Amino acid sequence: MPLWPHAPGWEVVEALEWATSVQEAESDAQRIAARALPFRTLSAAFRFALPGSALPLPSLAEAEALLREIGAGPVDLPLWPESVAVGDLAAGAVSAAFDTAHGSWQVGERAALRARRDRAVSASPPISAVRPDGLDFAAPLTEAIPDAIAAPVRAGRLASAAEGAATPGVVDLNIGFQVVGGPLVPAPAAATLDGLDIFDGPVLAARQSPLAFDRPARVTAGPAGPVVAEALRDWHEARGEILTLDAGAAARWARRGWLHARRGRQVAFWAPSLRPGLTLAAPLSAGAAAVTLPTPPEPDQLVGRGIRLSEGGAVVHRRLGAWAPAGAGVVAYAIAAPGAAFTAAAAVSELRIHRLDTDRVELLHRGLDLTELACAIVERPA
């Protein structure tokens, strides 16, 4: 199987796509998974030198020949979004030392190795052992690789036509590859509330969609009778978007694991509300059975919601129960004892139950260190 040896430019788009069949119901919806693992596609721009160019780049002719050879068949594809820096590798080296916990490293597969300054793979030795602190190669390296970058290799195939635009001496080809198979990335450890994971950032932005509320209806009409509109559920959905930025291999791997655990539009989670935050109306003791909040416009709307209390390193998540007036302009909601005391100045966030609002999510990887995710979400009933 040929290897795609070319390294992408600064940005790589990784798309994960599930398939969920959603059946509407009055109080919620049934979600049926049609795919155990997501389709995974990697898209990036690859730069090649045009004939006659003196630039130190792979030639376009070589790339075209390889693309013709691949055709619709399989190709060994370096997973560049899982790349890690492994330092200098000497000629004859039979191992590389780095943390292997945050990548798809597997015995029998290959490791793509290249110098950081190069745009092509220098070596792709088979992996004979995967240790927590490094890899062992089945054969020694035939040449030294300074300031090496390593990426796991998986079978893939072309997912799109190679298209691009030429500038003097170079051409940038935009190519998409689909990764064939691949392991289920384990979910990262996360706090939970009533059995659901709590999404706790880091969040750069959370915004509500301009047309955020939706309550679908089924409209029927007889040949000569009146039109009948019947609501399919008894609540309005509020849609929005969160934008996250993760730095480093560990955070990038954890974000991918979190997405795998969501399984597209299937698994719900707690997340900060897209609405303005809350404040405490009075201090909260460690054994308190109720939390006092300024009276909201509709106190019943907070019943069943969650809150996140944080102050001085203490972080507590609780669900709000029945409420009762507690004085002028304040109400008290029943909660389980927080186990820690908080002053009235503590940071308070409202938590609501959400799901992803799409089966396709895209991770934008910038270099080795940064990953951006813009994710559509939708609230579900508490």
C-alpha positions as CSV (number, residue, x, y, z in Angstrom):
1,M,0.0,0.0,0.0
2,P,1.5,3.4,-1.0
3,L,2.3,6.0,1.7
4,W,1.1,9.6,1.3
5,P,4.4,11.2,2.3
6,H,3.5,14.9,2.1
7,A,2.9,17.1,5.1
8,P,0.1,19.6,5.1
9,G,0.3,23.3,5.6
10,W,-0.5,25.1,8.9
11,E,-4.1,24.1,9.1
12,V,-5.8,20.7,9.0
13,V,-9.6,20.2,9.2
14,E,-10.7,17.0,10.8
15,A,-14.4,16.1,10.3
16,L,-16.1,13.5,12.5
17,E,-19.5,12.4,11.2
18,W,-22.1,10.2,12.9
19,A,-25.5,9.1,11.7
20,T,-28.4,9.5,14.0
21,S,-32.1,8.7,13.3
22,V,-34.3,11.1,15.4
23,Q,-37.9,10.2,16.0
24,E,-39.8,13.1,17.6
25,A,-42.0,12.6,20.7
26,E,-44.1,14.9,22.8
27,S,-41.7,15.1,25.8
28,D,-38.4,14.2,24.1
29,A,-37.1,12.4,21.1
30,Q,-35.8,8.9,20.4
31,R,-32.3,8.7,18.9
32,I,-31.1,5.6,17.1
33,A,-27.4,5.3,16.1
34,A,-26.8,4.1,12.6
35,R,-23.0,4.2,13.0
36,A,-20.9,2.9,15.9
37,L,-17.8,4.9,14.9
38,P,-17.8,8.3,13.1
39,F,-16.6,8.7,9.5
40,R,-13.3,10.6,9.9
41,T,-12.1,12.9,7.2
42,L,-8.8,14.9,7.1
43,S,-8.6,17.9,4.7
44,A,-5.7,20.2,4.1
45,A,-3.7,22.2,1.6
46,F,-0.5,20.6,0.4
47,R,2.1,22.8,-1.4
48,F,4.1,21.5,-4.4
49,A,6.7,23.0,-6.7
50,L,5.7,23.6,-10.4
51,P,8.0,22.5,-13.2
52,G,11.0,24.8,-13.4
53,S,10.7,26.0,-9.8
54,A,13.9,26.1,-7.7
55,L,11.9,26.1,-4.4
56,P,12.8,23.2,-2.0
57,L,9.3,21.6,-2.2
58,P,8.0,18.2,-3.5
59,S,7.3,18.4,-7.2
60,L,3.7,18.5,-8.5
61,A,4.6,15.8,-11.0
62,E,5.4,13.4,-8.2
63,A,2.2,14.2,-6.4
64,E,0.1,13.7,-9.5
65,A,1.8,10.3,-10.2
66,L,1.0,9.2,-6.6
67,L,-2.6,10.4,-6.8
68,R,-3.1,8.4,-10.0
69,E,-1.6,5.4,-8.3
70,I,-3.9,5.7,-5.3
71,G,-7.0,6.2,-7.4
72,A,-9.9,4.8,-5.5
73,G,-7.7,2.3,-3.6
74,P,-6.3,2.5,-0.1
75,V,-3.3,4.5,1.0
76,D,-1.2,4.6,4.2
77,L,-2.2,8.0,5.6
78,P,-0.2,9.8,8.4
79,L,-2.7,11.2,10.9
80,W,-1.1,14.7,11.1
81,P,-3.6,16.0,13.7
82,E,-2.1,13.5,16.1
83,S,1.5,14.6,15.5
84,V,3.9,15.0,18.3
85,A,7.5,16.4,18.6
86,V,10.0,13.7,19.5
87,G,13.3,15.6,19.3
88,D,16.4,14.5,17.3
89,L,16.5,11.0,16.0
90,A,19.9,9.6,15.1
91,A,20.7,7.2,12.2
92,G,20.3,3.7,13.5
93,A,17.7,4.7,16.2
94,V,15.3,1.9,17.0
95,S,13.0,3.9,19.3
96,A,11.6,7.3,20.0
97,A,10.8,8.7,23.4
98,F,7.5,10.6,24.0
99,D,4.1,10.3,25.6
100,T,2.1,7.9,23.6
101,A,-1.2,8.3,25.5
102,H,-2.6,10.9,23.2
103,G,-2.5,9.2,19.8
104,S,-3.6,6.2,17.7
105,W,-0.3,4.3,18.1
106,Q,-0.6,0.6,17.3
107,V,1.7,-2.3,17.0
108,G,2.0,-3.5,13.4
109,E,1.1,-0.1,12.0
110,R,3.7,2.5,10.8
111,A,5.0,5.7,12.3
112,A,5.5,8.6,9.9
113,L,8.7,10.6,10.8
114,R,9.8,13.8,9.3
115,A,12.0,16.8,10.3
116,R,10.0,19.8,11.4
117,R,11.5,21.9,8.6
118,D,10.6,19.3,5.9
119,R,7.4,18.9,4.1
120,A,7.7,15.2,3.4
121,V,8.1,12.0,5.4
122,S,11.7,10.9,5.9
123,A,11.0,7.4,7.2
124,S,8.0,5.3,8.1
125,P,9.2,2.3,10.2
126,P,6.7,-0.4,11.4
127,I,6.0,-0.2,15.1
128,S,7.1,-3.2,17.1
129,A,6.1,-2.0,20.6
130,V,4.1,0.8,22.1
131,R,5.2,1.9,25.5
132,P,3.7,4.7,27.7
133,D,7.0,6.6,27.2
134,G,7.7,5.9,23.5
135,L,7.7,3.6,20.5
136,D,10.0,0.8,19.4
137,F,10.7,0.4,15.6
138,A,10.8,-2.9,13.9
139,A,13.9,-1.7,11.9
140,P,16.5,0.9,12.6
141,L,16.4,4.3,10.9
142,T,18.7,4.6,7.9
143,E,19.2,8.4,8.3
144,A,19.2,11.0,11.1
145,I,16.1,13.1,11.5
146,P,16.7,16.4,13.3
147,D,13.9,17.9,15.4
148,A,11.6,15.1,14.3
149,I,7.8,15.1,14.2
150,A,6.0,11.7,14.5
151,A,2.5,10.8,13.4
152,P,0.6,7.5,13.5
153,V,-0.3,5.9,10.2
154,R,-3.7,4.4,9.3
155,A,-5.3,3.2,6.1
156,G,-7.2,5.8,4.2
157,R,-8.6,6.7,0.8
158,L,-9.2,9.8,-1.2
159,A,-12.4,11.5,-0.1
160,S,-12.4,14.4,-2.6
161,A,-10.8,15.6,-5.8
162,A,-7.5,17.4,-5.6
163,E,-8.2,21.0,-6.3
164,G,-6.1,24.1,-5.9
165,A,-4.7,27.3,-7.3
166,A,-1.2,28.2,-8.6
167,T,1.0,31.1,-7.6
168,P,4.4,31.8,-9.1
169,G,6.5,28.6,-8.8
170,V,4.1,26.7,-6.5
171,V,0.6,25.2,-6.4
172,D,-1.5,24.5,-3.3
173,L,-3.7,21.4,-3.7
174,N,-6.6,21.0,-1.3
175,I,-7.1,17.3,-0.7
176,G,-9.4,15.3,1.5
177,F,-8.8,11.8,2.8
178,Q,-11.1,9.5,4.7
179,V,-9.6,7.5,7.4
180,V,-10.6,3.8,7.2
181,G,-11.6,2.4,10.6
182,G,-9.8,3.5,13.7
183,P,-10.3,3.0,17.5
184,L,-13.0,4.6,19.7
185,V,-11.2,7.3,21.5
186,P,-11.9,7.0,25.3
187,A,-13.8,9.7,27.0
188,P,-11.8,12.0,29.3
189,A,-12.6,12.0,33.0
190,A,-15.4,14.5,33.7
191,A,-17.5,15.7,36.6
192,T,-21.1,14.4,36.4
193,L,-24.5,15.6,37.7
194,D,-27.3,13.1,37.9
195,G,-25.5,10.7,35.5
196,L,-24.7,13.2,32.8
197,D,-21.2,14.6,32.0
198,I,-20.6,18.3,32.7
199,F,-19.0,20.2,29.9
200,D,-16.7,22.6,31.7
201,G,-14.7,24.3,28.9
202,P,-12.4,25.9,28.2
203,V,-15.0,27.9,26.2
204,L,-14.0,31.0,24.2
205,A,-17.6,31.9,23.4
206,A,-21.1,30.7,23.8
207,R,-23.8,32.4,21.8
208,Q,-27.5,31.8,21.1
209,S,-28.6,31.6,17.5
210,P,-30.7,34.5,16.1
211,L,-33.6,32.1,15.5
212,A,-33.0,30.1,18.6
213,F,-36.5,28.8,19.6
214,D,-38.2,26.1,17.7
215,R,-41.3,23.9,18.3
216,P,-42.1,21.8,15.2
217,A,-45.6,21.0,14.3
218,R,-47.3,18.5,12.0
219,V,-49.8,20.1,9.6
220,T,-52.5,17.9,8.0
221,A,-55.5,18.7,5.9
222,G,-58.3,16.6,4.4
223,P,-59.4,17.0,0.7
224,A,-62.1,19.5,1.8
225,G,-61.6,19.8,5.5
226,P,-59.8,22.4,7.7
227,V,-56.0,22.5,8.1
228,V,-55.0,21.0,11.5
229,A,-51.7,21.9,13.1
230,E,-50.5,19.5,15.8
231,A,-47.5,20.3,18.0
232,L,-45.0,17.4,18.0
233,R,-43.6,18.2,21.4
234,D,-44.5,20.3,24.4
235,W,-41.5,22.5,24.7
236,H,-39.4,24.9,22.6
237,E,-35.9,24.1,21.7
238,A,-33.2,26.7,22.2
239,R,-30.3,26.4,19.8
240,G,-26.8,28.0,20.0
241,E,-23.1,27.4,19.5
242,I,-20.0,27.0,21.6
243,L,-16.5,27.8,20.5
244,T,-13.6,26.0,22.3
245,L,-9.8,26.3,21.9
246,D,-7.6,23.5,23.2
247,A,-3.8,23.6,23.4
248,G,-1.4,20.6,23.4
249,A,-1.7,17.0,22.5
250,A,-3.4,15.9,25.7
251,A,-6.2,18.6,25.4
252,R,-6.6,17.8,21.7
253,W,-7.0,14.0,22.4
254,A,-9.4,14.7,25.3
255,R,-11.6,16.9,23.1
256,R,-11.8,14.1,20.4
257,G,-12.7,11.7,23.2
258,W,-15.4,14.0,24.5
259,L,-16.9,14.1,21.0
260,H,-16.7,10.3,20.6
261,A,-18.7,10.0,23.9
262,R,-21.4,12.3,22.5
263,R,-21.9,10.0,19.5
264,G,-23.2,12.8,17.4
265,R,-26.7,13.9,18.4
266,Q,-27.3,11.1,20.9
267,V,-25.8,11.6,24.3
268,A,-26.8,14.6,26.4
269,F,-24.6,16.6,28.7
270,W,-24.7,19.6,31.0
271,A,-23.3,22.8,29.7
272,P,-23.4,26.5,30.8
273,S,-26.6,28.2,29.7
274,L,-26.5,30.5,26.7
275,R,-28.5,33.0,28.8
276,P,-27.1,35.5,31.3
277,G,-25.5,34.1,34.5
278,L,-26.8,33.9,38.0
279,T,-25.7,35.4,41.3
280,L,-26.1,34.4,44.9
281,A,-28.5,36.5,47.0
282,A,-26.9,35.3,50.3
283,P,-23.9,33.2,51.4
284,L,-24.2,29.4,51.2
285,S,-23.1,27.1,54.1
286,A,-21.6,23.7,53.5
287,G,-24.7,21.9,54.9
288,A,-27.3,24.2,53.3
289,A,-30.5,22.5,51.9
290,A,-31.4,25.5,49.7
291,V,-29.7,28.2,47.7
292,T,-31.0,31.7,47.6
293,L,-31.1,33.5,44.2
294,P,-32.5,36.8,43.0
295,T,-36.1,36.2,41.8
296,P,-35.9,35.3,38.1
297,P,-38.7,36.4,35.7
298,E,-40.2,32.8,35.8
299,P,-39.0,30.9,38.8
300,D,-40.5,27.7,37.6
301,Q,-38.2,27.7,34.6
302,L,-35.1,27.0,36.8
303,V,-36.6,23.9,38.5
304,G,-34.6,20.9,37.2
305,R,-31.8,23.0,36.0
306,G,-28.2,22.8,37.4
307,I,-25.9,25.4,38.9
308,R,-22.1,25.5,39.1
309,L,-20.7,27.2,42.2
310,S,-17.0,28.1,42.2
311,E,-14.8,30.1,44.7
312,G,-11.3,29.8,45.9
313,G,-10.6,26.5,44.2
314,A,-13.9,24.8,45.3
315,V,-16.2,23.8,42.5
316,V,-19.7,22.3,43.2
317,H,-22.4,21.2,40.8
318,R,-26.0,20.9,42.1
319,R,-29.5,20.5,40.6
320,L,-32.2,22.9,41.6
321,G,-35.4,21.5,43.1
322,A,-38.6,23.1,44.3
323,W,-38.6,26.8,45.1
324,A,-40.3,29.1,47.6
325,P,-40.2,32.9,48.3
326,A,-37.4,33.8,50.7
327,G,-37.9,37.5,51.1
328,A,-38.2,40.6,49.0
329,G,-36.9,39.9,45.5
330,V,-35.3,36.6,46.4
331,V,-36.3,32.9,46.1
332,A,-34.8,29.7,47.6
333,Y,-34.3,26.6,45.6
334,A,-33.9,23.2,47.2
335,I,-30.5,21.6,46.6
336,A,-28.4,18.8,48.0
337,A,-25.9,20.0,50.6
338,P,-22.9,21.5,48.7
339,G,-20.3,20.3,51.1
340,A,-18.4,23.6,50.9
341,A,-19.2,27.1,51.9
342,F,-19.5,29.9,49.5
343,T,-19.8,33.7,49.9
344,A,-22.3,35.8,48.1
345,A,-19.5,36.8,45.7
346,A,-19.0,33.3,44.5
347,A,-19.2,32.7,40.7
348,V,-22.5,31.0,39.7
349,S,-23.3,29.6,36.4
350,E,-26.6,28.1,35.3
351,L,-26.3,24.6,33.7
352,R,-28.7,23.3,31.2
353,I,-28.9,19.9,29.5
354,H,-27.8,20.0,25.9
355,R,-27.0,17.8,23.0
356,L,-25.0,18.4,19.9
357,D,-27.3,19.8,17.2
358,T,-25.4,18.1,14.3
359,D,-24.0,14.7,13.4
360,R,-21.0,16.3,11.7
361,V,-18.4,18.3,13.7
362,E,-15.2,19.8,12.5
363,L,-12.0,20.3,14.4
364,L,-9.6,23.0,13.0
365,H,-6.0,22.1,13.9
366,R,-3.4,24.8,13.7
367,G,0.1,23.4,13.9
368,L,1.0,21.0,16.7
369,D,-0.5,22.9,19.5
370,L,-4.0,24.5,18.9
371,T,-7.3,23.0,18.1
372,E,-10.5,25.0,17.6
373,L,-14.0,23.5,17.7
374,A,-17.2,25.5,16.7
375,C,-20.0,23.3,17.8
376,A,-23.8,23.7,17.3
377,I,-25.8,22.7,20.4
378,V,-29.5,22.5,21.4
379,E,-31.1,22.5,24.8
380,R,-33.3,19.6,25.8
381,P,-35.9,19.4,28.6
382,A,-34.6,19.2,32.2
